Amino acid sequence: MRNRYLDLLRFLAIIRVVVYHATGWAFLTLAFPAMSVMFALAGSLMAASLDRSGPAAVGRRLRRLLPSLWMLAAVFVPAMLVTGLAVNWRLVFWALPLSDPPSNGWGALALSTIWYLRDYLWFVLLSPLALPLFRRFPVPTVIAPYVLLVAVEFGLLPANEVVQDIGLYFGAWLLGFAHHDGMLRRMPRRVLVALSTALSGLGAAWILTHPGPRGFDINDIRLGNALWSIGFVLILLGLAPARAAWIDRNALVSRAVTVLNQRALTIYLWHMPILLGIITVTVRLGWGALTPSGIALRLTGLAVLLALAVALFGWVEDLAAQRRLAVVPGPRRAADAPLVTADAAVTPGRVTAGAGARARPDDPALRPTDAPVVAGPRATVSGASP
């Protein structure tokens, strides 16, 4: 049985990312820190997959992660080579993005969201070592990435994008482990809420006193982002229901959540190049202003063209997940599984994914930023902003 609450969180996170990129509304980063939420969900489901399959879970995650990237590369890498991208050995990172794959000028922003796949890949590779370490020393293990982030932010360690991202997001991934093992569920509610409030309060104070180039957009304020987001994730996962049956009682909501979850990676990878194309056309036609009508036009065009991208390329997610190929996913079935994250299933006597409890004998988911393209500064392929 799938935990539909996790599906709902992923649904909301993807929508938030797409709307933020299209509008540039900085308040959305505070209202719902989507990237940390997505990594936390992925961490919970990765722990479940490791419990079920052991180290083989790493290969399964790669099998489900990479084909959608390869489809994107098959379209854009030849176009970039024709328009000036140099041929060198770093092109191999388009096959396995352990580092940022190369791009030319126009491709850098269009493909800037690939930083998420790079980080996801590293977190998957670290998980077989991190999970047993977390289970033996849970609190120090969760704290360690944030200590690393502080050291990098204050210049005690040299900056490196992968290291910075581990500091910013791997703690959320580890909180996903805590959710899977039931640690957050067993924590007294008053302690959970107090801890979340304290961390979010520290994050808010840092954000207010250290605004970035776009004001209080937390993508520009790493330390504030980390503190604010960890408090947010603690509440979302610590107070998570075991089930969210109400989702499936509404056919429209159920279908929307299912479709987006089974096409999450396609939507994430393709929304940025589509959005840049829309902006280019509307600016040339004089419709590019961020007025209410301009935003409505941009979001409508994005929704229509994303639906087309899903129809054209979404089947790759079915192929990677070994599901029946479909132009549009059908009604939710127990055998279906979310892409990029682990299969969620419950087997007799053992919770193996996302149910918020670890199996015991007595126990029945631009630089790391989702920066909007409307912000103006030129980005690199990792999503970096100046």
Secondary structure, DSSP 4 states (H G I P E B T S, - for coil): ---HHHHHHHHHHHHHHHHHHHH--THHHHH--HHHHHHHHHHHHHHHHHHHHTTHHHHHHHHHHHHHHHHHHHHHHHHHHHTTPPP-GGGGGGTS-SSPPP--HHHHHHTGGGHHHHHHHHHHHHHHHHHHHHHHSHHHHHHHHHHHHHHHHTTSS---HHHHHHHHHHHHHHHHHHHHTTHHHHS-HHHHHHHHHHHHHHHHHHHHHS-BTTBS-GGG-HHHHHHHHHHHHHHHHHT--S--THHHHSHHHHHHHHHHHHTHHHHHHHHHHHHHHHHHHHHHTT--S-SHHHHHHHHHHHHHHHHHHHHHHTHHHHHHHTPPP-SS--S--TT---SSS----EETTEE-SSSS---BTTB---------GGG-S---TT----
